[in-house]
Amino acid sequence: MAGYAQALALLQMKYEQSILQAFVDGPVEAIQLPTANSPLALSLGYEKRDEQGITTPDECLKLAPARCQGGAGGNLAVYRRWFRRQRTLL
């Protein structure tokens, strides 16, 4: 009878995102073309976005021991990702 082996491996992923948005819009009463029925409309906006994430594999996925997943580990490393974006809209 063949023997079977089992191994558990855990991969933890964490992701955070923060978004700040501010917009103001409306008509500018002081500016109106003679041929227009309504004044100029203007929209201003700002957006700031922060994102970060981390991936944390357990030892079974970081190292390649023969007793863990049949030696199939060793292909993942701990890594962090961080991203910031700011933009102004007119």
C-alpha positions in Angstrom: 0.0 0.0 0.0 1.3 3.4 -0.9 1.9 6.0 1.8 0.5 9.5 1.5 1.9 12.7 2.9 0.1 15.9 3.6 1.4 19.4 4.3 -0.4 22.6 5.0 1.0 25.9 3.9 -0.4 29.3 4.8 -0.1 32.5 2.8 -1.3 35.7 4.6 -2.1 38.7 2.5 -3.1 42.1 4.0 -4.2 45.1 1.9 -5.2 48.6 3.1 -6.6 51.5 1.1 -7.3 55.1 2.1 -9.1 57.5 -0.3 -9.7 61.2 0.3 -11.8 63.0 -2.3 -13.1 66.6 -2.3 -15.1 68.3 -5.0 -16.7 71.6 -5.4 -18.9 72.6 -8.4 -21.4 75.1 -9.5 -22.1 78.2 -11.6 -19.8 81.2 -11.6 -22.3 84.0 -11.8 -19.7 86.6 -12.8 -18.8 84.8 -16.1 -21.5 84.4 -18.7 -21.3 84.6 -22.5 -23.8 86.8 -24.2 -25.1 83.9 -26.3 -25.5 81.6 -23.2 -28.7 81.0 -21.2 -26.8 80.3 -18.0 -23.4 81.3 -16.5 -20.2 79.3 -16.8 -20.2 76.1 -14.6 -17.0 75.1 -12.9 -15.9 72.0 -11.1 -12.8 71.6 -9.0 -11.6 68.4 -7.3 -8.8 66.8 -5.4 -8.1 63.1 -4.8 -5.4 61.5 -2.6 -5.1 57.7 -2.5 -2.8 55.6 -0.3 -2.5 51.9 -0.8 -0.2 49.4 0.9 -0.1 45.6 1.1 2.1 42.9 2.4 2.3 39.2 1.5 3.7 36.9 4.2 4.2 33.2 3.3 4.9 30.7 6.0 8.1 28.7 6.2 6.7 26.0 4.0 6.4 28.4 1.1 9.6 30.4 1.8 12.0 27.5 2.1 12.1 24.3 0.1 12.4 21.6 2.7 11.9 18.1 1.4 9.4 17.3 4.1 7.1 20.2 3.3 4.9 20.0 0.2 7.3 17.4 -1.3 10.0 20.1 -1.7 7.7 22.3 -3.8 8.2 25.4 -1.6 10.8 28.1 -1.9 9.1 30.2 -4.5 7.6 33.0 -2.4 9.2 35.7 -0.4 7.8 38.3 2.0 7.2 41.5 0.1 5.6 44.9 0.7 3.9 47.2 -1.8 3.2 50.9 -1.2 1.5 53.3 -3.6 0.5 57.0 -3.3 -1.4 59.0 -5.9 -2.5 62.6 -5.7 -4.3 64.5 -8.4 -6.1 67.8 -8.9 -9.0 67.9 -11.3 -10.4 71.0 -13.0 
